Amino acid sequence: MQALAELESQSKELSSAIDNLIAHCQRAQLYANGTVHGKPPQVIPHGAPAEVHRARESVLAIISRLQVMLAGPNDFLKQLASQVSRQFFFSLSRGLALFHDVFSEQNQPAD
């Protein structure tokens, strides 16, 4: 029963944090309009005021706590595998780009 009470508490905290984030975005006149290339709009741009970013971080922290509460061992392993594979492919793509740049420079005709 304690776990359900904690879940309810986190749910209320998340709702309050989202309301707070929305209020900060409205005060800063940050409005997300439409989609860009089929992706949802970025709600909080990089130049947003610090209080907006703090409110965003609060929402994300509560979401993380909820994920920990709700996730099982398989979910944890899936998330870990996903992070590792993303990092691997990011590193691989950077390495290939670097290789391409070096190879292209070596095969340029001398002036």
N, CA, C and O atoms as a DFTB+ gen file, in Angstrom:
444 C
 N C O
     1  1       0.815      -1.192       0.000
     2  2       0.000       0.000       0.000
     3  2       0.863       1.262       0.000
     4  3       0.483       2.283      -0.572
     5  1       2.028       1.179       0.648
     6  2       2.912       2.333       0.693
     7  2       3.395       2.703      -0.711
     8  3       3.542       3.884      -1.024
     9  1       3.642       1.703      -1.555
    10  2       4.100       1.961      -2.921
    11  2       3.034       2.722      -3.706
    12  3       3.357       3.626      -4.477
    13  1       1.767       2.359      -3.513
    14  2       0.689       3.066      -4.214
    15  2       0.561       4.502      -3.715
    16  3       0.298       5.411      -4.502
    17  1       0.744       4.706      -2.425
    18  2       0.693       6.063      -1.868
    19  2       1.833       6.902      -2.447
    20  3       1.646       8.075      -2.772
    21  1       3.012       6.293      -2.572
    22  2       4.153       7.008      -3.164
    23  2       3.896       7.321      -4.634
    24  3       4.235       8.405      -5.109
    25  1       3.304       6.384      -5.347
    26  2       2.961       6.608      -6.753
    27  2       1.971       7.764      -6.883
    28  3       2.118       8.618      -7.758
    29  1       0.976       7.789      -6.021
    30  2      -0.006       8.880      -6.045
    31  2       0.657      10.217      -5.722
    32  3       0.355      11.232      -6.349
    33  1       1.553      10.214      -4.751
    34  2       2.274      11.432      -4.378
    35  2       3.117      11.951      -5.537
    36  3       3.110      13.146      -5.831
    37  1       3.843      11.048      -6.192
    38  2       4.678      11.442      -7.331
    39  2       3.821      11.952      -8.483
    40  3       4.211      12.883      -9.188
    41  1       2.659      11.345      -8.673
    42  2       1.742      11.773      -9.723
    43  2       1.273      13.205      -9.485
    44  3       1.249      14.021     -10.406
    45  1       0.906      13.497      -8.254
    46  2       0.468      14.861      -7.912
    47  2       1.616      15.850      -8.053
    48  3       1.431      16.969      -8.531
    49  1       2.811      15.423      -7.628
    50  2       3.988      16.281      -7.747
    51  2       4.303      16.570      -9.216
    52  3       4.663      17.692      -9.571
    53  1       4.164      15.547     -10.068
    54  2       4.405      15.737     -11.500
    55  2       3.396      16.712     -12.089
    56  3       3.768      17.601     -12.855
    57  1       2.148      16.558     -11.747
    58  2       1.110      17.459     -12.251
    59  2       1.399      18.902     -11.843
    60  3       1.268      19.822     -12.649
    61  1       1.788      19.086     -10.601
    62  2       2.113      20.423     -10.104
    63  2       3.345      20.989     -10.821
    64  3       3.372      22.165     -11.183
    65  1       4.357      20.149     -11.021
    66  2       5.576      20.602     -11.695
    67  2       5.300      20.976     -13.146
    68  3       5.876      21.938     -13.655
    69  1       4.425      20.228     -13.818
    70  2       4.074      20.556     -15.208
    71  2       3.295      21.867     -15.257
    72  3       3.536      22.701     -16.129
    73  1       2.359      22.051     -14.319
    74  2       1.636      23.329     -14.247
    75  2       2.603      24.487     -14.039
    76  3       2.450      25.545     -14.650
    77  1       3.595      24.290     -13.180
    78  2       4.608      25.304     -12.914
    79  2       5.418      25.603     -14.178
    80  3       5.685      26.763     -14.488
    81  1       5.804      24.554     -14.902
    82  2       6.561      24.730     -16.144
    83  2       5.740      25.512     -17.167
    84  3       6.257      26.419     -17.819
    85  1       4.472      25.163     -17.304
    86  2       3.596      25.871     -18.251
    87  2       3.486      27.340     -17.871
    88  3       3.558      28.211     -18.737
    89  1       3.313      27.620     -16.593
    90  2       3.197      29.006     -16.138
    91  2       4.471      29.794     -16.448
    92  3       4.403      30.935     -16.906
    93  1       5.642      29.178     -16.196
    94  2       6.912      29.861     -16.508
    95  2       7.044      30.104     -18.006
    96  3       7.498      31.170     -18.421
    97  1       6.654      29.130     -18.817
    98  2       6.730      29.294     -20.274
    99  2       5.802      30.415     -20.740
   100  3       6.166      31.200     -21.615
   101  1       4.615      30.490     -20.162
   102  2       3.674      31.542     -20.543
   103  2       4.205      32.912     -20.139
   104  3       4.105      33.866     -20.910
   105  1       4.769      33.019     -18.934
   106  2       5.330      34.299     -18.499
   107  2       6.489      34.722     -19.388
   108  3       6.676      35.911     -19.647
   109  1       7.264      33.755     -19.855
   110  2       8.402      34.057     -20.728
   111  2       7.971      34.154     -22.190
   112  3       8.790      34.386     -23.079
   113  1       6.677      33.973     -22.419
   114  2       6.092      34.017     -23.763
   115  2       6.749      33.001     -24.703
   116  3       7.096      33.312     -25.842
   117  1       6.907      31.783     -24.189
   118  2       7.435      30.679     -24.990
   119  2       6.266      29.809     -25.395
   120  3       5.613      29.207     -24.542
   121  1       5.995      29.736     -26.683
   122  2       4.872      28.944     -27.171
   123  2       5.367      28.029     -28.274
   124  3       6.029      28.478     -29.209
   125  1       5.050      26.755     -28.167
   126  2       5.415      25.783     -29.194
   127  2       4.318      25.770     -30.246
   128  3       3.150      25.549     -29.926
   129  1       4.684      26.001     -31.484
   130  2       3.704      26.052     -32.566
   131  2       3.993      24.982     -33.602
   132  3       5.087      24.942     -34.166
   133  1       3.020      24.113     -33.859
   134  2       3.113      23.145     -34.941
   135  2       4.233      22.145     -34.786
   136  3       4.836      22.013     -33.720
   137  1       4.501      21.442     -35.875
   138  2       5.566      20.461     -35.885
   139  2       6.627      20.892     -36.888
   140  3       6.361      21.666     -37.808
   141  1       7.822      20.377     -36.691
   142  2       8.933      20.669     -37.594
   143  2       9.417      19.342     -38.141
   144  3       9.894      18.490     -37.391
   145  1       9.296      19.166     -39.451
   146  2       9.729      17.934     -40.116
   147  2       9.111      16.699     -39.466
   148  3       9.780      15.680     -39.292
   149  1       7.827      16.796     -39.106
   150  2       7.124      15.661     -38.541
   151  2       7.442      15.375     -37.083
   152  3       6.912      14.423     -36.509
   153  1       8.305      16.192     -36.471
   154  2       8.659      16.002     -35.068
   155  2       7.917      17.032     -34.232
   156  3       7.608      18.121     -34.715
   157  1       7.627      16.693     -32.976
   158  2       6.966      17.688     -32.129
   159  2       7.870      18.893     -31.905
   160  3       9.094      18.766     -31.950
   161  1       7.287      20.046     -31.669
   162  2       8.109      21.246     -31.489
   163  2       8.902      21.187     -30.191
   164  3       8.513      20.515     -29.236
   165  1      10.011      21.895     -30.177
   166  2      10.804      22.005     -28.957
   167  2      10.092      23.009     -28.064
   168  3       9.939      24.173     -28.434
   169  1       9.663      22.571     -26.905
   170  2       8.886      23.422     -26.018
   171  2       9.751      24.506     -25.401
   172  3       9.317      25.649     -25.258
   173  1      10.966      24.151     -25.039
   174  2      11.829      25.100     -24.338
   175  2      13.097      25.339     -25.146
   176  3      13.970      24.473     -25.196
   177  1      13.208      26.497     -25.776
   178  2      14.417      26.792     -26.548
   179  2      15.613      27.047     -25.627
   180  3      15.453      27.288     -24.430
   181  1      16.793      26.991     -26.200
   182  2      18.024      27.161     -25.420
   183  2      18.084      28.507     -24.717
   184  3      18.628      28.601     -23.617
   185  1      17.540      29.542     -25.323
   186  2      17.620      30.891     -24.751
   187  2      16.552      31.201     -23.729
   188  3      16.399      32.359     -23.340
   189  1      15.813      30.215     -23.285
   190  2      14.744      30.449     -22.303
   191  2      15.345      30.877     -20.970
   192  3      16.484      30.530     -20.657
   193  1      14.574      31.634     -20.180
   194  2      15.072      32.066     -18.866
   195  2      15.405      30.879     -17.955
   196  3      14.884      29.777     -18.129
   197  1      16.276      31.130     -16.991
   198  2      16.765      30.080     -16.088
   199  2      15.636      29.400     -15.322
   200  3      15.682      28.188     -15.109
   201  1      14.613      30.165     -14.902
   202  2      13.527      29.544     -14.129
   203  2      12.744      28.541     -14.965
   204  3      12.199      27.578     -14.427
   205  1      12.684      28.758     -16.275
   206  2      12.021      27.803     -17.162
   207  2      12.823      26.506     -17.204
   208  3      12.254      25.417     -17.135
   209  1      14.139      26.626     -17.317
   210  2      14.993      25.432     -17.343
   211  2      14.945      24.690     -16.008
   212  3      14.966      23.460     -15.983
   213  1      14.879      25.430     -14.895
   214  2      14.765      24.776     -13.590
   215  2      13.441      24.024     -13.478
   216  3      13.401      22.913     -12.950
   217  1      12.362      24.623     -13.970
   218  2      11.052      23.966     -13.939
   219  2      11.083      22.708     -14.809
   220  3      10.515      21.683     -14.432
   221  1      11.735      22.777     -15.957
   222  2      11.880      21.618     -16.845
   223  2      12.646      20.503     -16.146
   224  3      12.248      19.340     -16.202
   225  1      13.755      20.862     -15.482
   226  2      14.563      19.871     -14.770
   227  2      13.758      19.211     -13.651
   228  3      13.917      18.019     -13.388
   229  1      12.908      19.974     -13.003
   230  2      12.059      19.419     -11.949
   231  2      11.103      18.370     -12.523
   232  3      10.928      17.298     -11.943
   233  1      10.491      18.684     -13.656
   234  2       9.591      17.726     -14.314
   235  2      10.352      16.459     -14.688
   236  3       9.871      15.353     -14.446
   237  1      11.527      16.613     -15.272
   238  2      12.312      15.449     -15.684
   239  2      12.759      14.604     -14.488
   240  3      12.808      13.377     -14.582
   241  1      13.083      15.247     -13.376
   242  2      13.491      14.501     -12.179
   243  2      12.338      13.651     -11.651
   244  3      12.539      12.503     -11.253
   245  1      11.136      14.215     -11.648
   246  2       9.977      13.456     -11.177
   247  2       9.684      12.300     -12.125
   248  3       9.358      11.198     -11.683
   249  1       9.798      12.549     -13.418
   250  2       9.586      11.476     -14.396
   251  2      10.600      10.356     -14.172
   252  3      10.252       9.179     -14.260
   253  1      11.843      10.711     -13.885
   254  2      12.865       9.693     -13.614
   255  2      12.509       8.870     -12.380
   256  3      12.667       7.649     -12.374
   257  1      12.028       9.546     -11.333
   258  2      11.634       8.808     -10.130
   259  2      10.482       7.855     -10.435
   260  3      10.461       6.724      -9.948
   261  1       9.526       8.313     -11.242
   262  2       8.407       7.448     -11.621
   263  2       8.891       6.250     -12.432
   264  3       8.412       5.133     -12.238
   265  1       9.833       6.478     -13.332
   266  2      10.375       5.369     -14.119
   267  2      11.030       4.338     -13.224
   268  3      10.861       3.137     -13.434
   269  1      11.774       4.791     -12.228
   270  2      12.426       3.864     -11.306
   271  2      11.381       3.072     -10.535
   272  3      11.536       1.868     -10.330
   273  1      10.316       3.748     -10.106
   274  2       9.268       3.074      -9.344
   275  2       8.535       2.035     -10.183
   276  3       8.180       0.968      -9.682
   277  1       8.309       2.339     -11.453
   278  2       7.451       1.501     -12.291
   279  2       8.207       0.462     -13.111
   280  3       7.627      -0.532     -13.546
   281  1       9.489       0.690     -13.320
   282  2      10.250      -0.202     -14.198
   283  2      10.660      -1.477     -13.475
   284  3      10.939      -1.479     -12.276
   285  1      10.685      -2.545     -14.235
   286  2      11.193      -3.814     -13.727
   287  2      12.603      -4.033     -14.242
   288  3      13.132      -3.195     -14.972
   289  1      13.218      -5.147     -13.873
   290  2      14.584      -5.434     -14.315
   291  2      14.729      -5.465     -15.842
   292  3      15.730      -4.988     -16.378
   293  1      13.743      -6.021     -16.538
   294  2      13.822      -6.072     -18.004
   295  2      13.807      -4.676     -18.607
   296  3      14.525      -4.405     -19.569
   297  1      12.982      -3.779     -18.039
   298  2      12.931      -2.397     -18.532
   299  2      14.275      -1.711     -18.344
   300  3      14.745      -0.987     -19.222
   301  1      14.887      -1.946     -17.188
   302  2      16.189      -1.354     -16.912
   303  2      17.219      -1.829     -17.931
   304  3      17.988      -1.028     -18.463
   305  1      17.233      -3.133     -18.200
   306  2      18.196      -3.685     -19.160
   307  2      17.952      -3.149     -20.564
   308  3      18.902      -2.849     -21.287
   309  1      16.686      -3.028     -20.955
   310  2      16.370      -2.474     -22.279
   311  2      16.860      -1.039     -22.403
   312  3      17.440      -0.660     -23.420
   313  1      16.624      -0.242     -21.363
   314  2      17.051       1.151     -21.401
   315  2      18.575       1.245     -21.461
   316  3      19.120       2.055     -22.210
   317  1      19.254       0.423     -20.678
   318  2      20.709       0.413     -20.680
   319  2      21.244       0.008     -22.052
   320  3      22.168       0.636     -22.570
   321  1      20.667      -1.038     -22.640
   322  2      21.096      -1.488     -23.969
   323  2      20.861      -0.408     -25.011
   324  3      21.685      -0.215     -25.905
   325  1      19.757       0.289     -24.903
   326  2      19.445       1.363     -25.844
   327  2      20.473       2.489     -25.747
   328  3      20.939       3.005     -26.763
   329  1      20.823       2.864     -24.512
   330  2      21.814       3.925     -24.321
   331  2      23.173       3.513     -24.866
   332  3      23.857       4.308     -25.510
   333  1      23.561       2.270     -24.608
   334  2      24.857       1.783     -25.082
   335  2      24.888       1.754     -26.606
   336  3      25.874       2.170     -27.214
   337  1      23.811       1.263     -27.228
   338  2      23.802       1.185     -28.690
   339  2      23.787       2.575     -29.313
   340  3      24.443       2.797     -30.331
   341  1      23.053       3.512     -28.724
   342  2      23.057       4.889     -29.253
   343  2      24.451       5.478     -29.191
   344  3      24.910       6.098     -30.150
   345  1      25.138       5.287     -28.050
   346  2      26.494       5.814     -27.898
   347  2      27.447       5.148     -28.882
   348  3      28.304       5.814     -29.462
   349  1      27.304       3.844     -29.076
   350  2      28.164       3.115     -30.012
   351  2      27.992       3.657     -31.422
   352  3      28.979       3.955     -32.095
   353  1      26.741       3.791     -31.880
   354  2      26.510       4.254     -33.241
   355  2      26.898       5.713     -33.414
   356  3      27.346       6.104     -34.491
   357  1      26.736       6.523     -32.378
   358  2      27.188       7.910     -32.449
   359  2      28.701       7.947     -32.615
   360  3      29.218       8.671     -33.466
   361  1      29.413       7.164     -31.801
   362  2      30.877       7.122     -31.898
   363  2      31.324       6.576     -33.248
   364  3      32.277       7.078     -33.844
   365  1      30.631       5.545     -33.726
   366  2      30.958       4.962     -35.018
   367  2      30.766       5.974     -36.141
   368  3      31.617       6.080     -37.025
   369  1      29.673       6.712     -36.122
   370  2      29.415       7.686     -37.187
   371  2      30.437       8.816     -37.150
   372  3      30.861       9.303     -38.198
   373  1      30.835       9.237     -35.948
   374  2      31.872      10.279     -35.848
   375  2      33.205       9.756     -36.386
   376  3      33.924      10.477     -37.079
   377  1      33.529       8.510     -36.069
   378  2      34.770       7.917     -36.554
   379  2      34.782       7.785     -38.070
   380  3      35.797       8.047     -38.716
   381  1      33.650       7.379     -38.634
   382  2      33.557       7.263     -40.087
   383  2      33.670       8.620     -40.761
   384  3      34.299       8.742     -41.812
   385  1      33.064       9.643     -40.162
   386  2      33.157      10.990     -40.725
   387  2      34.601      11.481     -40.693
   388  3      35.076      12.087     -41.655
   389  1      35.294      11.222     -39.595
   390  2      36.699      11.613     -39.484
   391  2      37.540      10.869     -40.508
   392  3      38.387      11.470     -41.169
   393  1      37.315       9.568     -40.644
   394  2      38.030       8.768     -41.633
   395  2      37.793       9.319     -43.036
   396  3      38.728       9.436     -43.828
   397  1      36.536       9.658     -43.342
   398  2      36.200      10.204     -44.655
   399  2      36.946      11.507     -44.907
   400  3      37.479      11.716     -45.997
   401  1      36.990      12.389     -43.905
   402  2      37.687      13.672     -44.058
   403  2      39.175      13.465     -44.307
   404  3      39.755      14.102     -45.187
   405  1      39.789      12.578     -43.536
   406  2      41.229      12.318     -43.694
   407  2      41.487      11.679     -45.053
   408  3      42.423      12.075     -45.748
   409  1      40.680      10.703     -45.443
   410  2      40.855      10.022     -46.714
   411  2      40.674      10.996     -47.879
   412  3      41.419      10.946     -48.858
   413  1      39.685      11.876     -47.770
   414  2      39.430      12.854     -48.832
   415  2      40.599      13.812     -48.987
   416  3      40.968      14.161     -50.108
   417  1      41.186      14.241     -47.876
   418  2      42.329      15.151     -47.930
   419  2      43.540      14.491     -48.585
   420  3      44.271      15.135     -49.338
   421  1      43.749      13.214     -48.298
   422  2      44.900      12.503     -48.845
   423  2      44.751      12.254     -50.329
   424  3      45.756      12.125     -51.028
   425  1      43.536      12.182     -50.832
   426  2      43.315      11.892     -52.241
   427  2      43.038      13.129     -53.087
   428  3      42.624      13.017     -54.241
   429  1      43.267      14.308     -52.513
   430  2      43.111      15.543     -53.272
   431  2      44.335      15.730     -54.174
   432  3      45.461      15.478     -53.746
   433  1      44.127      16.159     -55.391
   434  2      45.272      16.403     -56.267
   435  2      46.134      17.548     -55.727
   436  3      45.612      18.545     -55.229
   437  1      47.442      17.398     -55.830
   438  2      48.358      18.441     -55.358
   439  2      48.280      19.629     -56.283
   440  3      48.168      19.468     -57.499
   441  1      48.338      20.821     -55.720
   442  2      48.305      22.053     -56.541
   443  2      49.664      22.421     -57.015
   444  3      49.824      23.422     -57.713
